[in-house]
Amino acid sequence: MKIGFIGTGDITKAIVTGLMQSEYPVDAVILSPRNAQVSARLAAEHARVSVAESNQEVVDQADLVFLAILPQVAEEVIRSLQFRDDQKIASLIAMVTSDKVQEWTETSKPIPRAVPLPAVANQQGATVLFPDDDDLRALFGELGPVVTATTPDEFDSYATASAVMGLYFDILTTGSEWLTAKGVSEADARVYLGKIFLELGRTAEQHADADFPTLRKEHSTTGGLNEQIVSVFTSEGGPAALKTAFNKVFRRITDARSAER
């Protein structure tokens, strides 16, 4: 199979990197020339990766085309391209529905959407699909776990939940700043906090049969320091603020979907 990417940002880079390390039967990856530095680097690192001279050349060569374009320019870029009827198209475009992308591509086949997380580069990233698609499930299954949304709202909920990545690093920043204010070096604070969160993630993965409240309880001795942190965080409105943020992001995504109609 020949796979093409229109748009060469971080997610494209992650998918290509993961694919090149996987057993997935890809004969060639064709990248659009935009973001020439990333495209050139991927082509230099992997023999099966090449850079096309134009977006149309990507479409002409590929059996499967991933649209990985910023939503602000997606319509303009996509409408300028001619797709084949026998071609499979998948959208990685945030906040743009499949119906809208199908309209822009002027194709009759449904266009599935995917939200792969950056760790697909290490074959450890989860990917959300909507609707379910056998071909994409097989591809992304080589790069980590795959979950399937059954409704547009469910898909948008997953997209909302994935917006915590900046918050994760903000928590680490806050902890690091607190430690450095106490005299700890920034390098040591980074190592220590990074390791705490890394191992907690591994614990959750290794104990998939335990829900998060159970894991929280197991990591919070009654009357202990972990329990105190949770108690203060809750009483100061931490969970409420996070839910408010989720709701606002979800509303932003669904409002964008409604505006398309």
Helices and strands as residue ranges (DSSP letters): E 2-6, H 10-21, E 28-31, H 36-45, E 49-51, H 55-61, E 64-67, H 74-79, E 88-91, H 98-105, E 113-116, G 118-122, E 127-130, H 134-141, E 146-148, H 152-161, G 162-164, H 165-181, H 186-206, H 212-218, H 225-235, H 238-259
